[in-house]
Amino acid sequence: MQISNLKKHPEYIETLAKWHQQEWSYLNPGQTLQDRLQKMLAYLNDDFIPTTFVAEHENLLGSAALIECDMEDRKELSPWLASVYVKPEFRRRGVGETLVKHVMQQATEQGIAQLYLYTPDQQRFYRKLGWEIEENLQYQGCSVTIMSILL
């Protein structure tokens, strides 16, 4: 498995946008697939944030992003790990863990001291990787957990 920057593989944007829209549209009410595609084009710029990393092994396996803010009402928290997605047939094979650790390593190399994320259902996965629970709350009508890690 290889992890690379989405900038090197812009051909994956449409697939990732579809996967992300299908997985998380309920957390982004009103956002269309076209909106998501447009937003993801920012990941092709030369800035470190936002950045998306992709895992591949002959095919696209998944993604993980580093973004400025992932919750409109928590702008004081930054930056965020976001869009950790693994294609269903490749889950529970270490792809997600590898992607998350890669983002954490890249953030550390850029001098970032702390990362945040929110998840409706993967608290156990992130706790195993060293993330700690900051807060449980309602967001977009769903119960979610904000987590953080010191790098």
C-alpha positions in Angstrom: 0.0 0.0 0.0 1.2 3.5 -0.9 0.1 6.8 0.7 0.4 9.8 -1.5 -0.9 13.4 -1.8 -4.1 13.8 -3.8 -2.3 16.5 -5.7 -0.4 13.7 -7.5 -3.7 12.0 -8.3 -6.4 14.5 -9.2 -8.1 11.8 -11.2 -9.4 10.4 -7.8 -11.3 13.6 -6.8 -14.6 12.5 -8.4 -14.5 9.0 -6.8 -13.6 10.4 -3.4 -16.3 13.0 -3.6 -18.9 10.3 -4.4 -17.6 8.1 -1.5 -17.6 11.0 1.0 -21.0 12.3 -0.1 -22.5 8.8 0.3 -20.9 8.3 3.7 -21.4 11.7 5.3 -24.1 13.7 3.4 -26.3 13.6 6.6 -23.6 15.6 8.4 -23.6 18.2 5.6 -27.3 19.0 5.0 -27.8 20.9 1.8 -24.4 20.1 0.3 -24.6 18.5 -3.1 -22.1 16.2 -4.8 -21.2 19.1 -7.0 -20.6 21.3 -3.9 -18.3 18.7 -2.5 -16.4 18.3 -5.8 -15.8 22.1 -5.9 -14.6 22.1 -2.3 -12.2 19.3 -3.0 -10.5 21.2 -5.7 -8.9 23.3 -3.0 -6.9 20.1 -2.0 -4.9 20.4 -5.2 -3.3 23.8 -4.3 0.2 24.1 -2.9 -0.8 24.9 0.7 -0.3 22.3 3.4 -3.8 22.9 4.7 -6.1 21.7 3.2 -4.4 18.4 2.1 -5.9 15.0 1.3 -3.8 11.9 1.3 -4.9 8.8 -0.5 -4.1 5.1 0.0 -3.7 3.0 -3.0 -2.6 -0.5 -4.0 -3.4 -1.0 -7.7 -6.7 0.9 -6.9 -7.9 3.7 -4.7 -8.4 2.3 -1.1 -9.2 5.4 1.0 -8.5 8.9 2.1 -7.7 11.1 5.0 -7.6 14.9 5.0 -6.1 17.7 7.1 -8.3 20.8 7.1 -8.5 24.1 8.8 -11.9 23.6 10.4 -14.5 20.8 10.2 -17.2 22.3 12.5 -18.7 25.7 11.8 -19.4 26.3 15.5 -15.9 25.2 16.7 -13.7 27.5 14.6 -11.3 28.0 17.5 -10.2 24.4 17.2 -7.7 23.9 14.4 -6.5 22.0 12.4 -8.7 18.9 11.9 -8.3 15.4 10.7 -11.2 14.8 8.4 -12.6 12.6 5.7 -11.0 9.4 6.9 -12.7 6.9 4.6 -11.8 3.4 3.5 -13.6 1.5 0.7 -15.8 -1.1 2.5 -14.0 -4.2 1.1 -10.7 -2.9 2.5 -11.8 -2.0 6.0 -10.3 -3.7 9.1 -7.0 -4.3 7.2 -5.0 -1.4 8.6 -5.7 1.1 5.8 -7.5 3.6 8.0 -4.9 3.3 10.7 -2.1 3.9 8.2 -3.8 6.9 6.7 -4.4 8.5 10.2 -0.9 7.9 11.3 0.4 9.4 8.0 -1.6 12.6 8.5 -0.4 12.8 12.1 3.2 12.4 11.0 2.8 15.0 8.2 1.3 17.4 10.7 4.1 16.8 13.1 6.7 17.5 10.4 4.9 20.8 9.7 5.2 21.9 13.4 1.5 21.3 14.2 1.2 20.5 17.9 -2.4 19.3 18.2 -5.1 17.9 15.9 -8.9 17.6 16.3 -11.6 15.4 14.7 -15.2 14.6 15.2 -16.8 11.3 14.7 -20.3 9.9 15.2 -19.2 6.3 15.6 -15.5 5.6 15.5 -14.4 6.8 19.0 -12.9 3.3 19.8 -10.8 3.3 16.6 -9.3 6.7 17.3 -8.8 6.0 21.1 -6.7 3.0 20.0 -4.4 5.5 18.1 -4.0 7.8 21.1 -6.8 10.3 20.5 -8.7 11.6 23.6 -12.3 12.6 23.9 -12.8 16.3 24.3 -16.6 16.6 24.2 -19.8 14.8 23.2 -22.4 16.9 21.5 -25.2 17.2 19.0 -24.1 18.4 15.5 -26.3 18.6 12.5 -28.9 16.5 14.5 -26.5 13.7 15.2 -24.6 12.7 18.4 -20.9 13.2 17.7 -17.6 13.2 19.7 -14.9 15.8 19.3 -11.5 14.2 19.9 -8.0 15.6 19.9 -4.4 14.4 20.0 -1.2 16.1 21.1 1.5 15.4 18.5 
